[in-house]
Amino acid sequence: MVVPGWISNIDLFWEEPRVAHFFTRLASFSRLILFDKRGTGLSDRVAAIPNLETRMDDVRAVMDAVSSAQAALFGISEGGPMCTLFGATFPERTTALIMSGSYARRMWAPDYPWGTARDTWEDFLDSVVRDTGVAPQVSTSERPVSPVRSAFAIGGLGSCGNRLAQRGSSGLEHDR
């Protein structure tokens, strides 16, 4: 099961050749389960960021909906903390955890000096807008007008993704 980061759209994933190739390869030896997290991609928009436990429970709900008793979880970016919590909460349903570009916490803090500085994060968000033509404030389910230019820009930022991006958070800080 692929648990995406804060930018996703399962329809547009297939329009990016590298992502489509990767998913096709995964599906050649496993059951590939894809979903858009709440507030992103094709999922309904949300008014507020759900806490990490709620987002993690969405992983369980998707697994239940597709009758998957167990799964190897592949957490990309912000999907990593969700997978980690799922694995700790439901070890009997987790066969493996794979993380790509994930983190325990995104932003710098006195007790987390290797986190991303606020100005660096804001520069990154500016580059997302510049390089993809998709503004972070996008909160509709309409496809972006510009072409898909990178796997990380697919589908633009949904309402939940936008708030996570602005906060620069996995949600772990929120749940302490």
C-alpha positions in Angstrom: 0.0 0.0 0.0 1.4 3.3 -1.0 0.7 6.1 1.5 1.6 9.3 -0.4 3.0 12.6 0.9 1.1 15.9 1.1 0.8 16.2 -2.7 -1.1 13.4 -4.5 -3.7 12.6 -7.1 -4.1 8.9 -8.0 -5.4 9.7 -11.5 -2.5 12.0 -12.3 0.1 9.7 -10.9 -0.3 7.6 -14.1 0.4 10.6 -16.3 4.0 10.9 -14.9 6.0 8.3 -16.8 8.5 7.6 -14.0 5.8 7.2 -11.4 3.7 5.0 -13.7 6.7 2.8 -14.4 7.4 2.5 -10.7 3.8 1.6 -9.8 3.6 -0.8 -12.7 6.8 -2.5 -11.4 5.4 -2.7 -7.9 2.2 -4.2 -9.2 4.1 -6.8 -11.1 5.0 -8.7 -7.9 2.5 -7.4 -5.3 -1.0 -6.1 -4.9 -0.8 -2.3 -5.4 -3.1 -0.3 -3.3 -3.2 3.5 -4.0 -5.4 6.2 -2.4 -5.5 9.9 -2.0 -5.4 11.0 1.6 -8.3 13.1 2.9 -8.1 16.6 1.7 -5.7 15.8 -1.3 -6.1 14.7 -4.9 -9.5 13.1 -5.6 -10.5 12.9 -1.9 -13.0 15.3 -0.4 -11.7 18.5 0.9 -11.4 19.1 4.7 -11.9 22.2 6.8 -9.1 21.3 9.2 -6.1 19.1 9.3 -7.1 15.8 11.0 -4.6 14.6 13.6 -2.1 11.9 12.9 -4.2 9.2 14.6 -7.2 10.0 12.3 -5.0 10.1 9.2 -3.4 6.8 10.3 -6.9 5.3 10.8 -7.6 6.2 7.1 -4.9 3.7 6.2 -6.8 1.0 8.1 -10.1 2.1 6.5 -8.6 1.8 3.0 -7.2 -1.6 3.8 -10.6 -2.7 5.2 -12.4 -1.3 2.1 -10.2 -3.4 -0.2 -10.3 -6.5 2.1 -6.5 -6.4 2.8 -5.8 -8.1 6.1 -2.1 -7.2 5.9 0.1 -5.0 3.8 3.6 -3.8 3.3 3.3 0.0 3.8 5.3 2.4 1.6 5.2 5.8 3.2 6.3 8.7 1.0 7.3 12.0 2.8 4.4 12.9 5.1 3.0 9.4 4.5 5.9 8.0 6.5 4.7 9.1 10.0 1.2 7.6 9.2 2.8 4.3 8.3 5.0 4.3 11.3 2.1 4.9 13.6 0.0 2.3 11.8 2.8 -0.3 12.1 3.1 0.4 15.9 -0.7 0.3 16.4 -1.5 -2.6 14.1 1.7 -4.8 13.9 -0.4 -7.8 13.0 -1.6 -6.0 9.8 1.8 -4.6 8.9 4.2 -6.9 7.0 6.8 -4.3 6.2 7.5 -0.5 6.5 9.3 1.2 3.6 10.0 4.9 3.9 11.0 7.3 1.1 11.9 10.9 1.9 10.1 10.7 5.3 10.8 12.3 8.6 9.9 12.4 12.2 9.5 16.1 12.1 9.9 18.6 9.3 10.6 22.0 10.8 13.6 23.2 12.8 13.1 23.7 16.6 15.5 24.1 19.5 15.1 20.4 20.3 15.2 19.4 16.6 18.2 21.4 15.1 18.4 19.3 11.9 14.9 20.3 10.8 14.2 22.6 7.9 14.4 26.3 8.7 11.2 28.3 8.1 12.7 30.4 5.3 14.1 27.3 3.5 10.6 25.7 3.7 9.0 28.9 2.3 11.6 28.9 -0.5 10.6 25.3 -1.3 6.9 26.2 -1.4 7.7 29.1 -3.8 9.6 26.6 -6.0 6.5 24.3 -6.1 4.4 27.2 -7.4 7.1 28.3 -9.8 8.1 24.9 -11.2 4.7 23.3 -11.4 2.3 26.3 -12.0 0.2 25.0 -9.1 -0.4 27.5 -6.3 -0.4 26.1 -2.7 -3.8 27.7 -2.1 -5.5 25.3 -4.7 -8.3 23.7 -2.8 -10.6 22.4 -5.5 -10.7 19.0 -7.1 -10.0 20.5 -10.6 -6.8 19.4 -12.4 -4.0 22.0 -12.6 -3.8 23.8 -16.0 -0.1 23.4 -16.3 1.4 20.0 -17.3 2.6 17.6 -14.7 6.3 18.4 -14.3 7.4 16.2 -11.4 6.2 13.3 -9.3 6.1 15.6 -6.3 3.8 18.1 -8.0 1.1 15.7 -9.2 -2.4 17.0 -8.6 -1.4 20.2 -6.8 -2.0 20.8 -3.2 -5.3 19.9 -1.7 -6.8 21.7 1.2 -5.2 19.4 3.8 -1.9 19.3 1.9 -1.8 23.1 1.8 -2.2 23.3 5.5 0.4 20.7 6.2 2.7 22.5 3.8 2.2 25.8 5.5 2.8 24.2 8.9 5.7 22.1 7.5 4.5 19.3 9.7 4.0 15.6 9.7 1.3 16.2 12.4 3.5 14.7 15.1 4.1 18.1 16.6 0.4 18.8 16.7 -0.3 15.5 18.5 2.2 15.9 21.3 
